[in-house]
Amino acid sequence: MRWLRTWPESRRIEPIETLMKQDALSIFQAGVTAADPYLAVKRHLVPALFDPYSKVHLIAFGKAACAMAKAAQEIIPDGMMAGRGIAVTNYENIISIDNIDVFGTGHPLPDAAGLKAAQLIAERVQQAQCNELILVLISGGGSALIPYPAGQISLQEKIATTDLLLASGAAINQINCVRKHLSQLKGGGLAKLAAPAHLHALILSDVLGDDLSAIASGPTVADDSTYADAIDVLKTKGIWQQVPDKVRQYLQQGRLGAIAETPKPDDDIFKTTRHTLVGSNAISVKAMLQAARNLGYETELYSDRLYGEAREEAEKLAVHAKTLTANKPIALLAGGETTVTLKGNGRGGRNQEMALAFALAAEQHRLTGNWAFLSGGTDGRDGPTDTAGGSVDPDTLKRMTQAGINPIDLLENNDSYTALKASGDLLMTGATGTNVADLQILLIQPTLKIKKY
């Protein structure tokens, strides 16, 4: 027997595509809520942690820094704070917090404000004594937010390198490998500066598989990669000759042993370093599965580690969806972080590109039934735009054509923002204050004649 997801009678005057897109948004919001950084810290930080120490230095950085710092401050015993805390976040997520200095800095590309904040953090942790605790709160985005170039490399040279990596389609682990070897804080650098003080990091993961060495480029975690690996990334992506001369020279000196490697797992500095994972993409995907079931959908976990080119993964999802028996409402859910290799000069991000590519793939492969697809960044910002991603339906391409644009041409120009804006399918959430990578929702319902109300 075929059946449909039912909605309250008061909402049935709306088109079914609109209702399904509202469901998709509700499921997405459940995933974002599950990554609430304030509650995550509250769940994992206990007062007993502070008992052995005389003072606590509070350092937070990442897109969730403010919420995490606020929660920690409420738990740290009175009188134990060693001066004012430091929180560094992107400009959209700044909030005022008592007894904590909050700094807004650039993301996804670093800026001068981030450099100043990184220098301040370095100075603070080096002041800590062996009987004191450095409590570090880390969330996604930290790599860009606290840039501290190594050697004689300038901030602009590091920004240029990061820009080339982002445009090349490099995976996040490849980008982090390079950044670790061009930084004084990443790749265990912060832990090295903190020794001999004790350091405990609470980490909100935005990395698939929750590899702690990859989150914010692992500033408090040992690094297994080498200078040779960083050079290999740049050469594999075809940008070795394009990066600034000082960057190439520094990496080559490191490979030859003239510059110390990043701290490795057997380094003594990690004997006084601890970590706790407080939130992740996997937790958010689990919350979405439950939210979809609560709305009456049969659920399928499509992938909890979605990666690869956004447009290619969109087509794979459309092809998979067509194999499903469309006799019941189904929710296909995924979490991960795709990539985009820039070939054009348009505007957008990986989630917008995936949404546009899915709309085109659904038409090409003739995906039937009523459907809605949403791809969004949990931080509320997709690439260098003001949107979290896109939410499309079977009429998306029609609306684009009626607006006088060619969606295929815009996709080839990496201009998904313009396409989705024209069809009214941008996903606008504003900054969420958290970041656990991306979430995808595909809702499918069988095509039935529905009584009009």
N, C-alpha and C positions, 0 to 999 in steps of 0.2 A: 504493500500500500504506500502510495506517495503522500507525503505530508509536508507542511510548510512551517517555518518558524512563525509564531503568531505574535502579534503586537497588540497593545491595548487598543480598544475600539476608537478612542479619541485620536489615535495617530494614524489610522488606516486611510485617511484622506490623502496622505503623502504617498508619492511614488515609491514602489518597492525598492528601487535603487537607492533612494534617499534614506529609507529605513535601514537598509543593509549597511550603508556607509556610516550611519550613526552607531550601529552595532559595532562595526569595525573600530570606530573611534573609542567607544566604551571599553572594548577589549584592550586596545592600545593603552588607554589611560590606566587600566588595572595593572598592566606591566610596569608602567612608569611609577605608579604608587608603591609597588612592591620594592622598588629601588630607592625609596625615600631615605636619604642619607641621615637625617636627624634620628629617625626611628632605628636605623641600622646601628648607629653608634650607641644609642640607648640600650639596645638589646645585648651588646657585646662588651661594653666598657663597665667594669665593676670597681667600686672604691678600693677593694682589697689590692688591686694592682699597684696602688701608690704607697702601700704600707712601708716597703723597704727604703723609700727615698726621702730625701730632705726637701727637694724642690722638683717642680715639674715645668719643663719648657714646652709650650704648646705651639706646634707648627702645623699649618694645614695648607694644602695646595691642590688645585683641581677645580672642576666645575661645581663640585659639591662642597667645596671648602667651607663656605659660610655656615651651612646647615650642620655639617659635621663638627665644626668648631663650637658652635652654639651648644650643641648637645654635650660635648666634652666638658665645656666650662661649667655646665650645670652639675656635672658629676665629680669633677676634681675637688677634693676637700678644701675648705676655706683656708687661706693663708699659704697654700702650697705653690701657687703660681709664681714662677720666677720672672717677674715683670709682666709686661703686656704680651699677649699671644700674637701670633702672626698668621693671617689668612690671605692667601693669594688665589684669586679666581678671575674668570673672564668678566668683562665689563657688564654684561647683561645680568649676572648673578650676584652683583654686589648688594649686600645688606649691612646695616650698622649693627655691631655687636659690642656690648659692654666689655671693657678691659681687653679688647682685641683690635689690633690695627689691621684693617682690611685694605688690600691693594687690588685694583683692577688692572689686568694686563692683557696682551694680545693673544688671540686664538682664532684660527688655526696657525697663523704665522706669528712668531714672537715679535716683541717690540722693546723699546728702550725701558719702558716701565717694568717689564718683566725682568730685564737684566738687573735693575736696581733692587727689585724684590728678591731675586735670587741671591744677590750679594748680601743683603740684609739677613737672609736665612743662614747663609754660610757663616757670617759673623756670629750669629746667635748660637748656633750649635757648637761652635768652637769655644764658646764661653762656658759651656756646661762642664761641671765637675764629675768625678767618677762616682760620687754618691747621689747623683741627680738623674732624673729620667727625662729624656726627650720623647714626648708623645707626638708622633707624626701621623697626620690624617691625610691619606692620599686618595685621589679620585681621578677619573679620566680627564684628559686635557692637560695634565701636569707637565708633560714633556714640553709643550709650547709655552706654558704660562710662566715657567721659571728657567729661562735660558741663561746659561753661564758658560760661554765659550771657553775652550781650553787653549792654552798656549797664547800665541799671538793672533789667533783667529778673531776677527771682529764680529760683532753681532750681525752686521749686514751680510757678511760672508756666510755666516751660519744660516741666516734667513734665506739667502739665495740657494744654498744647498737643500734646505728643507723644501723650498718651492719646487725645485727640480725633482725631488723625490716624490712629492705629492702628484705632480703632473705626469710622472712616468708610470703611474699605476702600481708603484711598489706596495707590497703588503705591509701591514703595520709592524710586523716583526723585523722586516728589512729596514724600514725607516728608523726604528728604534736602535737597531744595530749600529747604524751610522751615527745617530745622535749621541749614543752612549760614548762613542769614541771621539766626539768633538765637544764634550761637556765636562765640567768640573763636578757636577752634582749627579748626573745620571749614571746608570750602570754601577751602582754601589758607591758612588762618589760622596753622597751625603753621609752614609754610614761611616765612611773613612774619616770625614771631617769631624764626626761626632765622637769618635773614640777618644778617651776611654770611658766616656759617659755611657749609660745604658740607653738603648733606643727601642721603643715599641711602636710599630706602625699598624694602624687600622686601615684596611684597604678596601675600597669600593671598586670592583673590577669592571673594566670596559673591554676586556680582552677575552677572546674565545679560549676556553679551556682554563681560564684564570691563572695563567702563568705569571707569577708575581714579578718575575724579572722583566716582563714586558709592560706592565701597567705603569704609566707615566715614565717609561724607560727605566724602571727599576732603581730608583735612587737609593734605596735601603737594602737592596738585594744583590747577591753575588752575580757576576756576569760571566757566562761561558764563552761569549763571542770574542773575537780578536780584531786587531787592526786589519789583518789580512781579510777577514770576513767582510768588514766594512768596505774595503776597496773592491772586493768581489761584487758586492751589491751594486755599487755605482757603475762598475763595468758591465755587469749583466743587464742593467737597465739602460745602458748606452749613454750615460751622462757623465762618465769619468772625466772626459776632456772639457766638459762644460762647467764643472764646479770650479770655484775660485782657486787660484794657484796655491794660496796659503793652506787651504783645506787639503789639497793633494799632497803638499809637502809634509804637513803634519802627520797625515795618515801613513805616508811612506816612512817617515822617521820612526813612527810607532811600530810598524811592521819589522823594521830593522833592529828594534830593541833600544833605540836611543831615548824613547819616552816610555815611562812605566805603563804597563797594561792596566785595565780596569780590575778592581778587586775580584779575586776568584773564590770559589766555595771554601777552600781550605785556609783562607786568610783569618788571622786571629781576631780581626775587628768584628767578625760575625758571632763571636762567642757571647757578646753582650747585646745582640740584636734579635728581636722577636717580631713576629708578624701575625695578624689576625685578619682573615677575609670576612668582611661584614656584609657584602652584597655583590650580586653578579647578574649577568645577562641570563644565566640559567634559572635563577630564582624568578626573574621577571617572566620568562617564558612559561614557567610552571604556573604563575599567577594568571597569565592569559588563558591557559588551557582551562583553568577552573572558571574564569569569567565567561568563556565561550559556552561551557557546559551549562552554566547558570542561565544563559540566554536561550537554551534549547538547541544548541548545535552539537552534532556529533563531531568530536575533535580528532585531529590527526597531527602529530608532531612531524612536520615536514623536515625540519632540520634545526638542531640546536647549535650548529656551527656553520652557518651559511657564510660562504666566502667565494671569491672569484669575481670576475667582471660582472658588474651590476646588470647590464643588458643581457648577458648570456645566462645568468642565473634566473632572470625574469622569464626568458623563453623556456628554460627547463621546467620552471614551475607551471607555466601555461600548458606545456605538453603533458606534464604529470596530471594536472587537473582534468584534462580531457579524458584520461583513462578511468576516472572515478565514475561510479554508477550514480547518476543524478536523480535519485529517488528519495532523498532526504536532505535536510540542510546540513552542510558540512563546513567546518572551520579548519583550514590548513594553517598552521602556525609555525613561525620560524624566528630564530634570533641569530645574530651574527654581525658581520661587517664586510660588506663587499667593497670592491675597488672600482675606480673609473680611470681609464687611460685617456687623457685629454688629447683629442685630435683637432678640435675646433676651438673657437674663442667665445663660446656662449657661456651662460651662467647657469649654475645648478649645483647639485651634490649627488652623492651616490644613491640616496633614497628617492630623490626626484627622478633621476635617470632610470632607476629600476621601475618606478611607477609608470612612467611614460613608455618604457620598453615593454612592460607587461600589457598595457593597453594595445599596443601594436601587435604583440605576439598572440594575444587572445583573438584578435580579428584574423590574423594570418592563419592560425590553426583552428579557427571556427569553434571557439569555446562556447558552448550553448548554455542555456539556463540563465538565471539571474545571478550576477556575481558582483562583488566589490573587493577591490584589492587596496591595501594600505601598506606603505613602507615608510617608517619614520625613525628618526634619531631620538633616543630617550632624553637627550639633552635639550631638545626643542630647536636645534639648529643644524641644518644640513648643508655642509660646505660653507662657502662665504655668502650665505643668504640669510633672510629673516624668517625662513620657514623650516619646519621639522622634516618635511618630506612631501609625499603626495598620496592622494586617495582617489582612485579611478574606478570607473564603472563602464558598462557596455556602450554608453552614449558619449564617453569622453572624446573619442576621435571625431564624432559628428559635431560636437560643440567647437572643437578646434577648427575644423573645416569651415564651419559657419562664421567663425571669427576671422577667417581669411588667412589662416596659417597652414603650413604643411608640417605635420608632426614628424614625418620621416626625416625631412631636411633638418628640423630643429634637433632631433636626436643625434644625427650625424655631426652637428655642430656643438654637441654637448650643451644644448640650450634648453634643457628640460624645464627650467624655471619659467621661461617665456611661454612655453607650450601649456604647462599646467595652469599658469595664471590666466591664460586666454580661455581655458575651459572651466575655470572656477574650481580646480581640483588641488590647489596647494593645501598642505596640511599645516595650519597655523596654530601653534600651541603657546608660543612665547617660551622664554627660558624656563626650564623645569627645576633647575637647581640640583640635578643629578646627571649621571652619565654612565650607562652600562651598555654601550654600543647601540645596535639597531634592532628593531622588531618589525616583523612582517605578518600581516593577516590577510588571508584570502577566504572570503565567505562565498559559498555557492548554494543556490537553491534551485530545485527543479522548476521548470516553466509550467505553470498551471494557470488556468483562467481563474481570476480572483474577483469575487463579487465587489462591485464598486459601492462605496458608502458615501 
